[in-house]
Structures are given as structure tokens and as C-alpha cells.
Amino acid sequence: DKGVTVNTGTKQRSALLALLALIVGLIIPLTSPAPAHAVKTGPGYLVPSKMAGAPKHWLGAHQPVTGDGKLAWCIEMGPMGIAPGQTVTKETLTGAGAMTNYGGGDVDLTNVAQVAWILDKYENVNTNDSRAAISMIIHFNLEINKNSAASRAEIYRVWGWLQANHPAATNLARKYVQEAKASGVHSYTSTSHTGEGKREGTINNIGIKNVSGNHIAGIPYMLTLKGPAVFTASGKNTLSGKTVNKPITVNWRATGNGKVSFTVKYTYKDALTKLTGPAGKQRMIANRADPSHKTVPGGEWKVIYDFQPMATSKVTEPSVAATKGEISDTIKAFADPKYANPEWIKDTEVTYKGEVYYMGETLPAKAQAVPAGAKPVATTSLKFTAPGEQTATVKADKPGFYTWVWSVDKKSQKKPDLIHANWTDGYTVAGETQVKRIVGKITSKNNVIKVHSGSDAKFFLNDWVKVEGFPTNHPTFAGYGAIKADHKTIDQHLYCVPSKTKLVEGVTKGMTPVKSWTIPAKNGDYRIADYFPEAPGEHIQDIDCRGTLVFVSEFAGDNRVEPLRTSELDPNESFVPDQPGIHTTATDKADGDKFLPLTGMVTIKDKVTYRELAAGKEYTLQATLMDKATGKPFQDCGKPEVKDFSKAIAAQLDGFEAKLKEDPKAVFDPQTALEGILPKVDKTELAKVIATLDKDKVAALVQDSKFDYDKAGKMLSDLVVTFDKAESAKDCKPVTATKKFTPTHRNGVVEIDIPVRAELLAGKTTVVFEDVLREGKEPIVHHDITDKDQTVYSPKAKTTATDGEDGDKIVNDGNVKINDVVEYTSLIPGDTYTVTGKIMNKETGKTVDCMKGKPVTFKADKSGNGKVSVSFFGNCKVKADTQWVVFEDIYTGKTPKGTHVVEHHDINDVDQTVTVVPTPVLAKTGSASTISLLFALALTGAGAVALYTRKRARQ
């Protein structure tokens, strides 16, 4: 480096210097370098220069130029140095940006802090080698002319000179560089922390690293916490120390809840002062007197110091069954979300104390605190280590209201310092209040049914009930929280259990009550007349129960009282009324007996005796005539209408014959023919019947183009009759009669007439079925097919007369015997009857006096149908063939003096008729030939003669 011109001093100093210069000039040969212009100071080396204007370079320190006493070091080879007193501009050098790094790996540094470390440690070492080593290190790393090839070449030349002439200095330079790299600040460690959301934790990885990434020891630092936390070691929010050769970890603890952050401030030399003097003067650097401070921000996290446990709870059952001996409450524990720390401190155990208070029948007013003097009937506790739900259960025997009160006591906790404060919920909180149901009672105070008699012997209902065991203020409770309001009424029902249904517990469930009303669901005595207005006048007969009347009181239940239903088996709650019923007696209205005429219109009178009907209510009496033999109602289809289909049938047959002549292959179709005869008949039904016909027989009606007219006519005639009967039957109706009546008393008699055509009942036994109907009530019926009182008879007889000798229909006159078998129907089974008869001359219509018959007494078969024989005897003569007809009559009793019930006087009845013929007269004397002839005739033709005679008689 060129020397800086020295400022004028004292006169003595100047004279001395001039003298010394003269002496040097005389001693040193003329080839020696010119005196240096730089204001150098202390040890160092002068190195020959190759640069113009700079005969030598100074490898050492220069005098201070800033007045702070800090040595100056050249960073620009060539120009003159700054002289003391000259104006200097200061500039701070820091980091790696100012580095030249000319020297290669063994003398290169990475940042200004490493240069500062060398100056700070070795600047005051006053040896030539040390000062020269520092000077070369500064030129290699901070030379101002970074891009100057001349500067680079000169530096390397100077370095080579020094290495050649003073190798200890170059070795020392390498040593200083390695130490600076190891001890100079290169980077800051990335700090970290633990304890997020916790009460304590650590700050980790405090330190400074060198260029090799190793920790540097001895660097002062200060840690500062911001927020509710202190360092465990200091108890304060700051902590000072020095770095070591490994990462440093410090502990912290929370002092409150909130967010915490930290910084690390390091104190060390990491900057130099760049000195710039007047124009043309070389640039220099100087070490700084003040240290540098580097503040490194750390992370931010949430810390907790304590939390406020609290809870909500909800009773498992707002209403608890009376049979249940326990009550339960489900508590949900959590941290107060409004507290500074809204989170539960992990694994912190909190004990919640639960107290249960019994409040009796009446619910007190809601309060925040438990009333003074109140004592719990049960106590329990639940432990939580985190937010969650648990259920507590305690014994509860009494019916009434209970309320739960939960609390947290700070002092009694395992870690009280983690709990912010005590906590408790309110008294009679809606969700924590429940009620245990009571079992009420309903009894009959007096007999359920009382029977009163009046002029018409009516019966009345009466019921007294006693309600007890309900809460005294029932049913005024309006509800609270999930506990619902009281049910206000008790339902009372009157049921009729049918006589065919066994009276057992619960039998009325599902039945429709006869009557219903309500009484208050409140303790007290009640008479149904006060709540069932029609009860005092409600007749048992009007209810019309065919079984047992049962009172059932039913309380639906509510949250305070259990459901209640009285028993059907309570003898005080049931009554069997007299059952309504009817009995009937059917007779012939004309004469009052049980036998009906066989012709014309007849009226059956049915006398109905009823019992236990409701007086003043309208009933309908319905009578139906039943055929005892079939058990089905008689059907009246009206008088049979004689229809003649012969012309219509003939028209169809003639039409087909004409068609056949035109088309010999024509096929006779019965359905087409019938549709023409009976156009109104349902064609679908007709087709079904046609399908049942024998197809071969139908096909045979036409053979070889010849039509069997007669057979086809017979087929159509039979089908027409079948369909006509079916059509006529559609108009048939059962024989019934109805009559409305209103009883004035519960027991009485009503009569009904049933007009009917006698022919419909002829030969039948008729039973009258009766139904007494009332709207909304079960019919009262009398349907007994075997009841004689309900039965009337239409007896009919059919007789068959024969020759009493040989049983045929031809009778020879003379001593005559005629047998008549009488076949009767519809007599009263088992009754005694007498049948009489007489012989009538069909031609004259007069009685044949010569024939006599004896009345026959008999008992009717148990079916009412049977046969009986009557014989007639006489000695009678007829001149020619004569037809006699037997007339028969049947009377009740053992003599013909009884009631005449059957008359069979049909002069045209073939079965009642016999033919009487004169008996042939044979000769008493004659020749042998005559006898022989008669004998031969007897052998060969007797049968033919007899046959002829009879045929003649028939003719």
C-alpha cells in the first residue's frame, strides 16, 4: 500500500524526520524504494509493488482515521490511503454480499462476520506475521475491485511474495481463516417449541452455527416470552445465556390462558465499517466498537393454565314408573366455552358431585341455589378425564318430584390448580327434574247396580265410585320441562259382555262400550248421575245387554300417575240383567188351530210374547215362513204363468227344414234355435247349457239330409222349460211380514199376520221365524225349527186304491174288497188321527152305499209324514164296467169328531180309482164235450180271457 502523507507536527518532530531522511538517503543505495506514503502503524511488511505509482504495498494496519481509535485496514491496492483528519464517509458492511473471495478455499471466508471475528480476536496481536496475515485475509475477501484482473493478479503476486519470504505469515493467515469459519457466525438455528395447548413445554434448538453447520459456543443471547408464560429457570419472561456447541433447550410454564410467542436476541460482531475518504484515496475498513444484535423471531402457540369445568344434564326419564326403584340422570361434562381456555386440559380428572333432592307432590319454583335447609336424599359422583357423557343412578322410593343438582368443588379435585373455580348448576332446572309416578286407586263405594221398582217395573243404573291416591293437586299441574301436564279426567265405560263370552280380566278391551262418560281425575266420591245425565232414567232394558253389564273405570295415565283400569271381575262393578227374549205361537188366523187350508189365501197369525224390551222404543217385528223339511224360507214366485212355446218351437223347426232342403249339408244348431224362441235369455248362460248337450245326439238329428223333427222338438221343448223356470225363479221372494211396534212395558205381546197362498205350503210343515229389530241393537230372534209353538201344518194326503184280492186296479163285483193306502204329509208328529173314507161312483158322483169302510185311528210318524191303510167291504153288483173313486178324510183324535185336517176328494184322481166289472157266469150243466172244451180253454187261454176281460173293463 502507498503511504499516506503525514500531517505537519511540531517543528522538532519535523526536523527530526528531515534528519532521519537525510541519513537514510546517504546510507541506502539509490536502488531502494521510495518512502511509503501511507500512515501505517504497528508491525507489518512492505512488499515491492508492480503497480504504477505504488512502489511498495503495506501488509499491516493503518492509523485510525475516524477518531474512535479503531485501526484501519486497506481494501484497495494502489491509491494513497486516507490521512487522519480527512473527511471520511462511513458505511456498514455485513453479510456475504461484500465478499470478494479471491484467495480460494484456504483463505476465503463466507461473510463479513467472520472477518469481524478475526479482527476482534487478532487485531491487537502486534507481530509482523499476524498483521500481514490479517491484511492478506482482508485483501483476499474484501478487495474493493472485485472484477479487476490487475488487482487480482497483484494480490496473488503479493501473496506469493509473502509465502516465499514470510511463510509463517501465510500459514497464520490460513489458521485465522479456519478459526473464523469455525467460530464466526454463519447462520441461526431454526428454533421450535413444544406444549401447544398445554400448561408447560420447551423452547428448543437455540444457537448459532458456523459455515460448517456446527454450533458456535459463547455467543450471548436473550430469550423473551410474550404472553401468559415465564421461563421455569428464571420465573420471568426473559432468560439470558451464552451459546454452547450444541442446541440449547429451555423450559417454560404458563401463567394464564392465551397465546404465547418468543424471540431470541444474539449479541456478536457481524459488521465492519467501510471508510471512504476524498476522491482518489483508497477505501478502507475498520472494526466496530459496538456489537451487533440479531433478533430471531420464534413461533406462536396456545398455552393453557387452567379451565372451567361445567356440565349440562338431562334426566333419562322425565316420568319414572312407580315400580321402578331408581332414577337416572345423564350428565354431559365439558369446559366452559366462554372461558379464556375453552378446552379441557388433557387427562385432567374432574369429579362432579350429584345431589338429588326430593320435593314431594308439588314442584317448587326454579332457583339458582339450593334452598336453605334442604338436604339431598341421595348423593353420587362421576369422574371425567375429558368431555363426555355419563349416567348416574340413585335409589328413589317415594312417588313425587325429584331434582338433580351437579357441582364441581375446586379444592377437592386431584389437581385443583388446573381448575379455575367452583361450579354448580341450578335447583329444579327443567332438564334435571323428574317425577316418579304414583299409583292411584278407584273403588266402588256402594253396589254398582241398584235395582228400583216402579209401576212398570223398570230397572235403573246407579254407580258410586271413590277415587283416591292421586296427588292432592291433581289435575292442576300444568307441566314443567319434559314433564307433561296432568290428564284431567277418568273415563268410565259401561260394557256389555255377551253371554257366550267368558267374563275374564281384560275381556272388554277392544269392545265398544254401551255408554261412556268422564269424571274428574281427582280424589273424591262420585255418582255417575252427576256425570252421566241420562243415567237416572237409563233403563236396563234400553241398554239391551245379552250378557253381563260391566262398569270399567279407566285412567289413561300421565307423567305423575300410573295408568289405571278397574277389573271386570270386581263383583261390585258387574250385573247380569234379565235377558230380552221372545216366544211365538203360530196358528191359522181363521180358526185358531194349527192346520191351514190347502187352497186360496190363508193368513197365519203369530202371537209374539216378548220380555225385557225397552218401553217407549220402537221395534220392528219381522216374520219369515220356513220350510221345516229344508230349513230354508218358502219362496213365493207368484202364480205360475202357463206359457205356450209350441208355435215358436215349430217355427224354428220348420225354418231349419226349409234350410235343409236348400242346403243338404246344413247343421242344426240348438243355440241359434233357442235364441229365436227365448230372445231375452242370457246368451252366455245359454251357451254354458248348450255345451253340456251330447254332441253326437245333436249331430244325429240330421242324417242323410233327413231331419228328425220330433226328437229335435223334444230337445228344444226340454231346454225351453228349463230356461223358463230359471227366469221365473228370479222373481221369487221369501214369504215375510213386518210390523213396527212400541212397547209400553218391558214385557208384553204383539201379533203379526202373515198372508200366503195356501198352495205354496200344501203338504209342508211351516215354522215361523221371528226377529225383533231395534236400530243399533242386536236382533232378538226366535229361530227354532223344532218349536211346535212356532209351527203350523198344511196336511195333504195321496191315496192309492187297489183290489183287495190281488192288488190290481180291476175289481170283480160281488163280494168286493178294496184297499186304500193313504200317504199323508205335514201332520203333527206323534199326534193321534183318524182316517175315514167312502166310495164314490165317478159317473154319478154319488156314494156307493153297498161299500162300507171302517175308520182307522193312527199316530202320525215322528216326521209328520207316513202311510196308513183303509179297507172297504161290500156285496155289490154292477151291470157294466163302473169306476169307483175312494174319498178320504183325516181328523184329529180317535174319532171322526175331531178337527177335519185333510180332505182328499179328487174324482179325477187315477190313483184313487178302481174299475169294477161284472163277474162272468159259467154254465153249471152240459155235455162231456162242453166240459172238455172248457177244460181245454182253461189250460190254453185262461190268461188271455182274463186279460181281455180286464182290458175291456179298462176300455
Number of C-alpha atoms within 10 A of each C-alpha: 29 24 21 21 15 12 11 8 9 9 9 9 11 13 12 12 12 12 12 12 13 11 11 11 12 10 9 10 9 9 6 9 14 10 11 19 18 21 24 25 14 15 17 22 18 17 18 16 20 16 16 8 11 20 19 22 21 28 27 29 24 25 21 20 23 18 10 10 12 19 24 26 27 29 23 22 25 23 21 23 31 30 24 19 11 11 14 17 12 16 12 12 20 19 16 14 11 16 23 22 20 21 18 10 11 13 22 21 28 22 27 25 26 30 29 26 24 21 22 14 12 15 20 12 13 14 15 17 24 25 27 27 30 28 22 27 26 27 27 25 24 27 26 20 15 17 10 11 10 13 20 20 13 17 19 16 16 19 24 14 15 22 14 11 12 17 15 17 24 25 17 17 23 19 15 25 25 18 14 25 24 19 24 29 27 25 16 18 15 14 20 14 20 14 18 16 20 18 21 20 19 17 20 18 17 23 28 27 23 19 19 11 14 17 24 24 16 16 18 16 22 15 22 20 19 14 20 19 25 22 22 17 12 12 12 13 17 17 18 14 13 16 20 16 13 15 18 15 14 16 17 23 21 24 16 18 22 17 17 20 17 20 17 20 16 25 17 19 25 24 23 22 20 19 23 19 19 14 9 12 16 22 24 25 23 26 23 19 13 10 12 15 14 14 14 15 15 19 13 15 17 18 25 28 23 27 25 24 31 21 20 15 22 20 22 18 19 25 23 24 19 20 13 12 14 14 23 20 24 18 22 16 23 20 18 16 14 9 14 15 22 17 20 25 23 12 9 18 18 26 19 23 16 23 18 24 21 22 18 15 21 13 19 11 8 12 12 12 12 16 9 6 6 10 12 17 13 15 17 13 14 16 12 18 14 18 17 11 15 13 14 16 17 17 14 20 13 16 23 23 22 24 23 27 23 24 19 23 16 20 12 11 16 13 13 17 13 21 24 15 15 15 16 18 20 17 22 25 21 19 21 28 29 32 27 29 25 24 19 20 16 22 17 20 15 14 15 20 21 12 11 11 9 7 6 11 12 20 21 18 19 19 19 18 20 16 20 17 14 22 23 12 12 20 19 14 18 11 13 16 13 17 20 15 17 19 20 19 17 21 17 22 19 20 25 24 23 13 13 8 10 11 17 11 12 12 15 20 9 7 10 12 17 14 14 16 15 18 20 16 23 21 19 13 15 17 15 20 15 12 15 16 11 12 17 14 14 17 18 22 21 19 18 23 22 19 20 20 23 27 27 23 25 18 23 15 21 18 22 33 28 22 15 16 18 19 21 22 15 15 12 19 24 23 18 16 18 15 17 19 18 20 18 23 19 27 24 20 18 12 9 12 15 22 24 28 22 21 13 10 13 20 18 24 21 25 19 22 15 19 18 20 28 24 17 13 14 15 19 16 22 19 21 21 27 25 19 19 13 8 12 13 19 21 17 17 15 13 9 8 7 6 8 8 15 12 10 15 22 15 15 19 21 13 12 20 20 10 15 18 12 10 12 14 13 14 16 20 12 19 17 12 19 22 15 15 20 17 10 9 16 12 15 9 10 17 13 10 14 16 10 8 12 10 10 8 12 16 12 16 18 19 11 9 15 13 18 14 15 11 14 19 16 12 14 23 15 11 17 17 13 12 18 14 11 12 14 13 14 9 11 13 13 14 19 21 16 16 14 14 15 14 17 13 17 21 18 14 14 16 15 20 20 21 15 18 18 17 16 20 26 20 21 23 25 29 27 31 23 27 18 24 17 17 10 6 12 12 18 20 17 19 16 15 18 10 15 17 17 25 26 27 27 25 25 23 23 18 24 19 25 24 19 18 13 11 12 13 21 23 28 21 22 15 12 19 21 25 20 24 18 23 15 21 24 27 32 25 15 13 15 17 24 22 26 20 22 22 24 21 17 17 11 10 12 11 16 18 12 13 19 17 17 13 19 18 20 18 19 21 18 12 14 19 20 17 15 17 15 21 21 20 16 17 12 16 16 13 10 12 19 18 21 25 27 29 22 22 19 28 20 22 18 17 17 18 10 13 15 16 22 25 20 18 17 15 17 10 15 13 17 25 26 22 21 26 23 18 15 8 6 7 7 5 8 8 8 9 9 12 13 11 12 15 13 12 14 13 10 11 13 14 12 12 13 11 12 12 17 19 11 11 19 16 8
